[in-house]
Amino acid sequence: MDVTHDTLVAFAKSGGLFYFIAFSIGVVIYTFWPSNRKKFDRAKHAILEGEDGPEEERPSVEEQAAPEDRSCL
């Protein structure tokens, strides 16, 4: 059997397709696996914890990093 460039390209394309399909199925199974539900619920609510208020009430990045001594300018 003579291995040509076209043969390798066809093998890589079909192998990559099957790899992508298998990886996608694995991600879907992992996502909906019953034992992962608690972990995902915790992550879903973790983004909201520790919020004191809207963004406008917090000091901006410039206000936090502004040096008090500007003698070097």
C-alpha positions as CSV (number, residue, x, y, z in Angstrom):
1,M,0.0,0.0,0.0
2,D,1.4,3.3,-1.1
3,V,0.8,6.1,1.4
4,T,0.3,9.4,-0.4
5,H,-0.5,12.9,0.8
6,D,-4.1,12.5,-0.2
7,T,-4.4,9.3,1.9
8,L,-3.0,11.0,5.0
9,V,-5.2,14.0,4.5
10,A,-8.3,11.8,4.3
11,F,-7.3,9.9,7.4
12,A,-6.6,13.1,9.3
13,K,-9.9,14.6,8.3
14,S,-12.0,11.5,9.3
15,G,-9.9,10.9,12.4
16,G,-10.4,14.5,13.5
17,L,-14.1,14.3,12.8
18,F,-14.5,11.2,15.0
19,Y,-12.3,12.7,17.7
20,F,-14.4,15.9,17.7
21,I,-17.7,13.9,17.9
22,A,-16.4,11.7,20.7
23,F,-15.1,14.7,22.6
24,S,-18.5,16.5,22.2
25,I,-20.4,13.4,23.4
26,G,-18.0,13.2,26.4
27,V,-18.6,16.9,27.3
28,V,-22.4,16.4,27.1
29,I,-22.3,13.3,29.3
30,Y,-20.0,15.1,31.8
31,T,-22.4,18.1,31.9
32,F,-25.5,16.1,32.6
33,W,-24.0,13.4,34.8
34,P,-26.1,13.4,38.0
35,S,-23.2,13.6,40.5
36,N,-22.0,16.9,38.9
37,R,-25.3,18.7,39.5
38,K,-24.2,19.9,43.0
39,K,-20.9,21.3,41.6
40,F,-22.6,23.1,38.7
41,D,-25.3,24.6,41.0
42,R,-22.5,25.9,43.4
43,A,-20.7,27.4,40.4
44,K,-23.9,29.0,39.1
45,H,-24.5,30.8,42.4
46,A,-20.8,31.6,43.2
47,I,-20.7,34.4,40.7
48,L,-23.4,36.3,42.7
49,E,-21.8,35.9,46.1
50,G,-19.9,38.8,47.6
51,E,-21.6,41.4,45.5
52,D,-22.3,44.5,47.7
53,G,-24.1,46.6,45.0
54,P,-23.9,48.0,41.5
55,E,-20.7,48.7,39.8
56,E,-21.2,52.5,40.2
57,E,-20.9,52.3,44.0
58,R,-17.5,50.7,44.0
59,P,-14.4,52.9,43.5
60,S,-13.0,52.7,40.0
61,V,-9.6,51.2,39.1
62,E,-8.1,54.6,38.6
63,E,-9.3,55.8,42.0
64,Q,-7.9,52.7,43.7
65,A,-4.5,53.0,42.0
66,A,-4.1,56.7,42.0
67,P,-0.9,57.7,44.0
68,E,-1.3,60.5,46.5
69,D,2.2,61.9,45.9
70,R,2.5,63.3,42.4
71,S,5.9,65.0,43.0
72,C,7.6,62.9,40.4
73,L,5.4,64.4,37.6
